[in-house]
């Protein structure tokens, strides 16, 4: 889903990844930023999203990426009360 594929071209250019907590969010963010594929400038915008992250960084997740750029948001999954 992160590569150019005509099958997915009409869908959103954003991917939302849910992680269980802040530690996992930070770790996945580090892994993606250090990965040679995801660190190619101009192909991806990768954002961690958590309530403890500065509000200006949180609002950046709502920016629409330029054409050809895939946005990846790594946020926390909150289990609903049952």
N, C-alpha and C positions, 0 to 999 in steps of 0.2 A: 504493500500500500504506500510505500515511501518512494517508489520509483515511478518514472514516467510510464504510464500505461494507458492507452486509449480507452480501455474498459472503465477506468475510474475518472477520466478527465472531466466528466460533467458533474462530479460530486465536489464537495467542499475540499479546499486545500488545507484543512486543519485536521489534526488528529488529537484526540483527548485520551490521555493515559491515566488510569486511576491506580494509585498506590496506597498502601495502608497507613503510612505516616510520613512525617517530615524527613526522618532519616532515609527512608527508601526513596522519597522524592529527590532529595539531594544526591543520593548515590546514583540513581538513574540519570539525573541531569549531568553529573560528572562523566559517567560512562559515555553518554551520547556526545558530549562536548569533546571528549578525548578520542572518539572513534574517527578514523580517517574519512569514512563516508559521510557522517553527519556533520563533521567540522568543515566541509567544503563551503567556503564563503559564498553566499548568494543562493544556496539551495535550500537551506533550512533556517528557521527561527525557532529556537527551543526555549521555552519558558517554564520555570518551576512556579507552582501556584499553591500558596498556603497562607493562612491568616497571619503567620509570624513574619512573612516577607513584606518588605516596604511597600506601601500602597502605590507608589508610582510604578514599581515593577509589576504589581498585580494588575494595574489598569492596562499595561502594555499587552496583556494577553488578548485584549479586545481589538487591537489594531488588525486591520486587514492586510495580509502580506501582499507584496507585489506579485504580479503574474509570474508563474514559474517557481515560486518559493512555497515550500511546504511548512506550515506552522505546526509545532508539536507542543502541547500544553500538558505538563505533568502535575496532576492535582491529587488531592486526598479523597478517597472514598469514605463517606460517612454512612455507616449502617443505620438505616432508619429504626426507630423504636418499634417494637412489635407488641 
